[in-house]
Amino acid sequence: MDKQELNALLSLLDDPDKDVFIHVREKLLSIGAQVIPVLENVWEQSFDTSIQTKIEGIIHNIQFNSTVQSLKEWASTPEQNLLVGALHIAKYQYPDLNEEKLKRQIQQIRQDVWIELNDKLTALEQVKIINHILFEVHNFSGNTQNYHAPQNSYINNVLESKKGNPLSLSLVYLIIAQDLKIPIYGVNLPEHFVLCYKDVHQLMTVKTKRDAEMIAEGILFYINPFSRGAVFGKKQLEIYLKKMNLEAQSVYYQPCSNLEMMKRLLRNLVFSYKKLGYAEKQDEIQKLLDALGN
């Protein structure tokens, strides 16, 4: 669409006919993100609040459609990079998010961990280093006061505030660990989220039958980032499931995929917005979840 056609279209934003506005909106939505700067300029020059409101809605719809498409494309990639997926979700709420700043924050944490690592460290020693850097040097902690707040599910907020819920803290932990090729994975527990160190090549003293079972599964131990990286075994996981009146299933002990983590992140947001009574946001997040597939 050339500049003249676009200007003609924009001039119809104040048309009182609803059908005309619907036509204009659909045309602008079809153009996509490239029309946003033009719409922002019209918004700045307008003193009509009704036109500004219409423009804000169109811009939001364009950005939302872009997020939906980005998540669909992310889900179709073989690697399903955690940081990329988390950024797509964060841009739903923060479309002007400074990705480079966020990546630099992640890189700094990664660098701080990498400096302390060496090839002779055991699995437990590696985890102790990550715990030290995340929870003592960078002061990350669980957000116990606002546990269900939506902000806990947006990675930019978590990196800025240094607080998060079990899933978002696990997400930061995993992004660092996976980038450093440390075999730590997410474990999708009901009402909680933890990590596991899974490496069949590591040696471990077998003291019980349960230890032998965990080694056979490739899991050396579990990690709870919400409790400052506390390490625990399968027995503690079984105790937790009993307290929750849940039947033991392999999915509660084994690693989940990066895709499942992003789905869990979105489900948390659906719950958060429902709790706050934000029906429109709840519906939009559900659409983002649908974009990742069943």
C-alpha positions in Angstrom: 0.0 0.0 0.0 1.5 3.4 -1.0 1.6 6.5 1.2 -1.4 8.1 -0.5 -3.6 5.1 0.0 -2.5 4.7 3.6 -3.2 8.4 4.4 -6.7 8.0 2.8 -7.3 5.0 5.0 -6.1 6.8 8.2 -8.4 9.7 7.4 -11.4 7.4 7.9 -10.5 6.6 11.5 -12.9 9.3 12.7 -15.8 8.1 10.5 -18.8 7.6 12.7 -19.9 4.6 10.6 -18.9 1.4 12.5 -18.7 -0.6 9.3 -16.2 1.9 7.9 -14.1 1.6 11.0 -14.2 -2.2 10.9 -13.0 -2.0 7.2 -10.2 0.4 8.1 -9.1 -1.7 11.1 -8.9 -4.9 9.1 -6.9 -3.2 6.4 -4.4 -1.8 8.9 -4.2 -5.2 10.7 -3.4 -6.8 7.3 -0.4 -4.5 6.8 1.1 -5.6 10.1 3.9 -4.2 12.3 5.3 -1.8 9.7 2.2 0.4 10.0 2.7 0.9 13.8 5.1 3.9 13.6 2.6 5.7 11.3 -0.3 5.0 13.7 1.8 6.2 16.6 2.5 9.4 14.7 -1.3 9.9 14.0 -2.0 9.3 17.7 0.5 12.0 18.8 -1.0 14.5 16.4 -4.6 13.8 17.3 -6.4 15.6 20.2 -9.5 13.3 19.8 -9.5 10.7 22.6 -11.8 8.5 20.6 -9.4 8.3 17.7 -6.5 7.7 20.1 -8.4 4.9 21.7 -9.1 3.3 18.3 -5.4 3.6 17.3 -4.3 2.0 20.6 -6.6 -0.9 20.0 -5.3 -1.4 16.5 -1.7 -1.3 17.6 -2.4 -3.8 20.4 -4.1 -6.2 17.9 -1.2 -5.9 15.5 1.3 -6.6 18.3 -0.8 -9.5 19.7 -1.1 -11.1 16.3 2.7 -10.8 15.9 3.1 -12.6 19.3 0.8 -15.4 18.3 2.7 -15.9 15.0 6.1 -15.7 16.8 5.0 -18.4 19.3 3.7 -20.7 16.5 7.1 -20.4 14.7 9.0 -20.9 18.0 7.0 -24.1 18.7 7.9 -25.4 15.2 11.7 -25.0 15.7 13.7 -28.1 16.7 15.6 -26.4 19.6 12.7 -24.4 21.1 15.1 -22.1 22.9 13.9 -21.2 26.3 15.1 -17.6 26.3 13.5 -16.9 22.9 10.2 -18.5 24.0 10.2 -16.4 27.2 10.9 -13.3 25.3 8.0 -13.8 23.0 5.7 -14.2 25.9 7.1 -11.1 27.7 6.5 -9.0 24.6 2.8 -9.7 24.9 2.8 -7.4 27.9 5.9 -5.3 27.0 5.9 -5.0 23.2 8.7 -2.4 23.3 10.9 -4.7 25.5 14.6 -4.1 25.1 15.7 -7.6 24.2 19.4 -6.7 24.0 19.4 -5.3 27.6 17.7 -8.5 28.8 20.2 -10.7 27.0 23.1 -8.8 28.5 21.6 -9.4 31.9 21.5 -13.1 31.2 25.0 -13.1 29.7 26.4 -11.4 32.8 24.9 -14.2 35.1 26.2 -16.8 32.7 29.6 -15.3 32.7 29.7 -15.2 36.5 28.9 -18.9 36.6 31.3 -19.9 33.8 34.2 -18.3 35.6 33.7 -20.6 38.6 33.3 -23.8 36.6 36.0 -26.4 35.6 36.0 -29.9 34.2 36.8 -31.6 37.5 33.7 -30.5 39.3 31.0 -33.0 40.3 27.3 -32.5 39.4 26.6 -31.3 43.0 29.6 -28.9 42.9 28.3 -27.4 39.6 24.9 -26.8 41.1 26.4 -25.2 44.2 28.2 -22.7 42.0 25.0 -21.8 40.1 23.2 -21.5 43.4 25.9 -19.2 44.8 25.9 -16.9 41.7 22.1 -16.7 41.3 21.0 -16.5 45.0 23.9 -14.9 46.7 25.8 -12.8 44.1 22.7 -11.7 42.1 20.2 -12.1 45.0 17.4 -13.9 43.2 14.6 -15.1 45.5 11.1 -16.4 45.6 8.3 -13.9 45.5 6.4 -15.1 48.5 4.5 -11.8 49.0 2.9 -11.7 45.5 3.2 -15.3 44.5 0.4 -15.2 41.9 1.2 -11.8 40.4 1.4 -11.8 36.6 4.8 -10.0 36.8 6.3 -13.3 38.1 5.8 -14.9 34.7 7.5 -12.2 32.6 11.2 -12.8 32.4 12.1 -9.1 32.1 10.3 -8.4 35.4 12.0 -11.4 37.1 15.5 -10.2 36.0 14.7 -6.6 37.0 13.1 -7.4 40.4 15.2 -10.5 41.1 12.0 -12.2 42.3 9.9 -14.8 40.8 7.7 -17.9 41.2 9.0 -21.5 41.1 8.6 -21.7 37.3 10.2 -18.3 36.4 13.1 -18.9 38.8 13.6 -22.3 37.3 13.4 -20.7 33.8 16.3 -18.3 34.6 18.3 -21.2 36.2 17.7 -23.4 33.1 18.6 -20.8 30.6 22.0 -20.4 32.3 22.6 -24.1 32.8 21.6 -25.2 29.3 23.7 -22.5 27.7 26.7 -23.9 29.7 25.8 -27.4 28.6 25.0 -28.5 32.1 22.4 -31.3 32.0 19.7 -29.7 34.1 16.0 -30.0 33.1 12.6 -28.9 34.2 10.3 -31.2 36.1 6.6 -30.2 35.7 5.1 -30.9 39.2 1.5 -30.0 40.1 1.3 -26.7 42.0 5.1 -26.4 41.9 8.1 -26.6 39.5 11.5 -28.0 40.2 14.6 -29.1 38.2 16.6 -32.3 37.9 20.2 -33.1 37.2 20.1 -35.9 34.6 23.4 -37.5 33.6 23.9 -41.2 33.3 27.6 -40.8 33.0 28.1 -39.2 36.4 29.2 -41.5 39.3 27.2 -41.6 42.5 27.4 -43.8 45.6 24.5 -46.1 45.7 23.1 -46.4 49.2 19.6 -47.5 48.6 17.4 -49.1 46.0 15.8 -45.7 45.4 19.3 -44.3 44.5 19.8 -47.1 42.1 16.4 -46.4 40.4 17.3 -42.7 40.0 20.7 -43.6 38.4 18.9 -46.0 36.1 16.6 -43.1 35.1 19.7 -40.9 34.7 18.6 -38.5 37.5 21.2 -37.8 40.1 19.1 -35.4 42.2 16.4 -32.6 42.1 16.8 -28.9 42.6 14.3 -26.4 44.0 15.1 -22.8 42.7 12.3 -21.4 44.8 14.2 -22.5 47.9 17.5 -21.0 46.8 18.5 -24.1 44.8 18.0 -26.7 47.6 19.0 -30.2 46.4 16.8 -33.2 47.3 16.1 -36.8 46.3 13.3 -38.9 45.0 12.0 -39.7 48.5 11.2 -36.0 49.1 9.4 -35.8 45.8 7.3 -38.8 46.8 6.5 -37.2 50.2 5.4 -34.0 48.3 3.1 -36.0 46.0 1.5 -37.8 49.0 0.8 -34.5 50.7 -0.9 -33.3 47.5 -2.9 -36.6 47.4 -1.5 -37.3 44.0 -0.8 -40.7 42.5 2.8 -41.1 41.5 3.3 -40.8 37.7 6.5 -40.8 35.7 5.8 -37.3 34.4 6.3 -36.0 38.0 9.8 -37.4 38.1 11.2 -37.0 34.6 12.2 -33.9 32.6 9.7 -32.0 30.7 10.3 -30.3 27.3 10.9 -26.6 26.8 7.5 -26.5 25.1 5.8 -27.8 28.2 7.6 -25.1 30.2 6.2 -22.3 28.0 2.7 -23.8 28.2 3.0 -23.9 32.0 4.2 -20.3 31.9 1.1 -19.3 29.9 -1.3 -21.3 32.2 0.2 -19.5 35.1 -0.7 -16.2 33.4 -4.2 -17.3 32.6 -4.7 -18.1 36.3 -3.1 -14.8 37.4 -5.3 -12.7 35.2 -8.4 -14.7 36.1 -7.6 -14.1 39.8 -7.3 -10.3 39.1 -10.6 -10.3 37.1 -8.9 -9.3 33.8 -11.1 -11.3 31.5 -9.8 -9.8 28.3 -6.1 -10.6 29.1 -7.2 -14.0 30.3 -8.7 -14.7 26.9 -5.7 -13.4 25.0 -3.3 -15.5 27.0 -5.4 -18.5 26.3 -5.1 -17.7 22.6 -1.3 -17.6 23.0 -1.5 -21.0 24.7 -3.6 -22.4 21.9 -0.9 -21.2 19.5 1.5 -23.6 21.1 -0.8 -26.5 20.3 -2.5 -29.1 22.5 
